[in-house]
Amino acid sequence: MRAARGPLADAVLHYVTATSLIALAAPVMVAVALPVALWRRSLSTRPWVVAAAAAIVVAGPFAAARVDTRGLHRNAVGALIATSPPRMDPAAGAADWRASPFAQPQGENLSALRGTMKGRNVILVVLESTGARHLGAYGGTPDPTPNLTALARRSIVFERAYVIAINDKPRRIQRVASAIDTAPTILDLVGLPAEALHQGTSLLRPEPRMALFFTDYSIGWLGLADGCWKYLFEMDSGRSHLFDVCADPGESRDRAGEFPDRVTSYRTRVREWAAAQKDAIRRR
């Protein structure tokens, strides 16, 4: 805590604004004022109101599966109930999950860098809950990490991954990279072979690879990045979202309806991948 207190304090103070304080104070004030204002009043609930409320509660799950609420339909009790049962059953699978089902151009060949870091020490810098758009190395202003930006100026920077490798010839690589590629890439740089347990591949190779990911909070998401395409699958509702992040970096235009074959292929891939990962964990 002593080492993290500065960043934590900065993060808390960043959200101490008039808007956030009002948003916190308003429900507290209402919760205090209403009982005082209504304690002498006799309140009665009509049967049709109860029936209408019950109908809304019953229809809620069906409506949430068809309307994108962006998570605003959630509450603490509903989230607890929804996340209690398993969302995905384990199933054995041994496919090459990261091979794209669609043709993708070759990436930049960095094989000349293999073994160039032999004999050097390796330091891993992990930034948790950090959006790349806020970092100076990715164009964020003001720059909260000037030392990291200075390092990036003389490094290989993968634009679509938080991976920076020191090199005398700075480059910016437009290629999808996954966190699981980190270990094989470091081993490749220092001249060592990757181990069989690594699911990732070295980023020095030019072959394009997809990155698959998931979140398992109150809303369960599966997703993948395949070249310029980013696909998201909402596990509870079954909705799919597809974005061309090269043409639309802000992901403001959902193109799932325009490419049904791509959506179907991606949905099958992420579901089978998630089931296989769960099965692999269960068998360990």
Residue, then its C-alpha position, 0 to 999 in steps of 0.5 A: m500500500r505504501a508504494a501504491r498510495g500515490p497512484l491510488a490517491d491520484a485515481v481517487l482525486h481524479y473522480v472527485t468532481a462536482t458531478s460525481l459528488i452530486a451523483l453520490a449525494a442525491p440518492v442519500m438525501v432522497a433516502v433520508a428525506l422520503p421516510v421523514a416526509l411520508w411517515r405519517r401518510s397512509l400508503s396503499t398499493r392497488p392490485w393493478v400496480v402490483a400486477a403491472a410491476a410483476a409483469i415488468v419483472v418477469a419480462g425483464p430478462f426477455a427484454a434484456a436479451r433483445v435490447d442493448t441496455r449497456g448494463l444499465h438494467r443490472n443491480a446487485v441482486g440481479a448480478l449475483i443471481a445471474t453470475s451464480p450458475p456457470r455461463m459456459d460448460p467445459a468441452a474438450g478442444a484442441a483447435d488452433w484457436r488463434a488462426s483466423p478463419f478469414a484471409q489476413p495479410q502477413g505482418e512485418n517480419l521481425s525474425a532478424l531480431r531473434g537472439t539479439m537480446k541474448g545475455r540481457n536482463v529482462i524486466l516486465v512492467v505490467l500496468e493494470s487497468t490502464g487504457a492505452r489511449h491515456l498513455g503518451a506512447y499511444g498519443g494520450t495527453p497529458d502524458p502520465t508516464p513520461n518515462l515509459t514514453a521515452l522508452a517507447r521512442r527507442s523500442i518496438v511498440f505494438e500498437r494493439a498490445y501493451v508490449i514494448a521491447i527495447n531495440d536500437k531501431p524504433r518501430r511501431i507495429q500494426r499487428v494484433a498481439s495477445a498478452i499470452d505472446t509476451a513469454p514466447t516473444i521474450l524467449d525468442l529475443v534472448g535466443l531461447p525456444a518457447e515451451a510447450l505450455h505456452q499458448g502464445t507465439s512469438l511476435l517476431r514471426p510475420e504470420p497474423r494471429m488473432a487475440l481472444f479474450f473474455t471478461d467474467y464480471s456481472i456481464g460476461w463477454l467473449g471476444l476476439a481481435d482479427g486484423c482490423w476486426k473486433y468481435l464481442f459476444e455477450m454471453d447472457s443475451g447472445r448478442s454479437h457486436l462487430f467493429d472495424v477498429c481501423a476505420d472506426p477506432g471509437e467503435s461507434r458503428d456496430r457492423a454485425g448486421e452487415f457481415p453475418d457470416r463473419v459474425t457466425s464464424y467468430r461466435t463459434r470460435v469464441r464459444e468453442w475456445a472458452a469451453a476448451q479453456k475451461d476444460a483445460i483448467r478443470r483437467r489440471 
